[in-house]
């Protein structure tokens, strides 16, 4: 319930300060829809839907639910899985019921949320987030991690390293592009003239859409690119420019394709090499061996699954018509990520094997020199 109040408070404050018009009933109606949207639940509108929702808004209900799970476990004193499962199950059921009631209460002819989708979506969200906070407070995470084999844990760690490198490069590329197009962002703000409250709301909305933007830039790095409406496609190879919404974050889109842009494909290759290095520790396998291939497939596959889920969440539509296609193609981006990281892992293994050969030769040369020096000293002593 606190999550609904938290999201609703933001909407009502903005309404009171003059960012909206209408009665307080309309504000409460928008609050309910916004609360459901914060859980990434699509909103139905005439002839379309709004599914490209800001992923950053998940932090509001997520943090509150996590804290609620920790508080409930601390108050109940649960320390075994049986007790925690009962608490989490009841909390998820109550949360899903609230989602169903909010979806039913906010339904109208203009827009709304499917009650069934709201029931399932909010219930699963509470199950994962509330359950995460409750199990952590109960100290059950080590037992959960212990059920995962050491080999799989190492593969997950390696995939996390590769994925983190891609996200870091995406954030750096986005920051550089925004800095280069800073004047364009100011021009958009001047054209919108949103006022003081509007500027604050635009800033908050931009922060909330940052995770989506990072996923979009990641798809750019993987080479598949992303769409901003039906007439705009951005990738390292092709730029089909069309009208885009007047939003400061979208000013980072390049005006044209530069010849050096395909160089960004080297970044996932480096990510694959780093991930494979972590997954192998200090015992590299044969480059062309079956075991080596399986390890690289595991690591690249885990990254591809994460990319698939993130791309699916970050994309969608903002209504019918021009903005009905936003974000990357989840399947194509995941396939590209898998192939590039797999290739990067192979190149990384090949480079490590070459380094080991060079070190071995240097070691053998140094041994030969030491033997020759010993022989020379022996001859010198015999002559003396």
Residue, then its C-alpha position, 0 to 999 in steps of 0.5 A: x500500500x505504501x508503494x501506491x501512496x508513494x507514486x500517488x504522492x508524486x503525481x498529486x504534488x505535481x498536480x497541485x503545483x500546476x503541472x496538470x489540470x482538472x479535479x483531484x479525482x482526475x489526479x487520483x485516477x492518474x495516480x493509479x495508472x502511474x502506479x501500475x505503469x511503475x510496475x512496467x504494466x502496459x496501459x491500453x489506449x484507443x487503437x494502441x497501447x503505452x508499453x515503452x514505460x520508464x524503467x527507472x520508476x520501478x525503483x519507487x515500488x521496488x525499494x518500498x517493497x524490499x524494505x517491507x519484506x525486510x521489516x516483515x521478516x524482522x518483526x516475525x522472526x522468520x529464519x527458515x524457508x518455510x516461514x519466509x515462504x508463508x509471509x511472502x506468499x501472503x504479501x504477494x497475494x495482498x499486493x496482487x489484489x491491490x493491483x487488481x482493485x486499482x486496475x478496476x477502479x481506474x478503468x475508463x473508455x479512454x485508457x486503462x490496464x487489463x485487470x488480469x495483467x495487473x493481477x499477475x504483474x503486481x503479484x509476480x513483482x511482489x513475489x520477487x522483490x518482497x521475497x528478496x528483501x525477506x529472504x535476505x533479512x532472514x539470512x537465507x541467501x547463502x543457502x540459496x547461492x549454495x544450491x548453485x554449482x561452483x561451475x555455474x556460479x563462475x559462469x554467471x560471474x563471468x557473464x556479469x563482467x561482460x554485461x557490466x562492461x557493455x553497460x559501462x561503455x553504453x553509459x560512456x557513449x550516451x554521456x559523450x553524445x549528450x555532451x556533443x548535442x548539449x545545445x540541441x537539448x537546450x533548444x528543445x527545452x526552449x521550444x517546450x517552455x515547460x516552466x519551473x515545475x515542468x522542467x523538474x518533471x522533465x528532469x525526473x522523467x529523463x532520469x527515469x528513462x535513463x535505464x531504457x536509454x542505456x539498453x537502446x545504446x547497448x543495442x547500438x553497440x551490438x550493431x542491431x540499433x533501435x527504432x524511435x518511431x516507424x520512420x527513424x532507425x539508428x544503428x552504426x551502419x544505417x541512420x533513417x532520420x524521421x520526426x522524433x518526440x521533443x524530449x531532451x534525452x533523444x537529442x543524443x541521436x546522431x545526425x548522420x552515420x560517421x565512418x568510425x561508428x562501426x568501430x563500436x562493434x569491437x566493444x562487445x568483442x572486448x566484453x567477450x574476451x574479458x568474460x571468458x578470462x574471468x570464466x577460465x580463471x588461470x586454467x585456460x582450455x584448448x582453444x578449439x576443444x569442445x570444453x572450451x567451446x561449451x564454456x564460451x557458449x555458456x557465457x555468451x548465452x547468459x549475456x544474451x538472455x539478459x540482453x533479451x529480457x532488458x531489450x523487451x522491457x526497454x522497448x514497446x510503444x507510446x500509442x498508435x501511429x508514429x510512436x508505435x515502435x520504440x526501442x531495439x528488436x529484442x530477439x535480434x539484439x540478443x542474437x547479435x550479443x550472443x555471436x559477438x561475445x562468442x567471437x570475443x571469447x574465442x579471440x580472447x582465448x587465442x590472445x591468451x594462448x599466444x601470450x603463453x607461447x611467448x612466455x614459454x619461449x622466453x622462459x626456455x631461452x632464459x634457461x638455455x642462457x643459464x645453462x650456457x653460463x654454467x658451462x662457461x664458468x665450468x670451463x673457466x675453472x678447469x682452465x684456471 
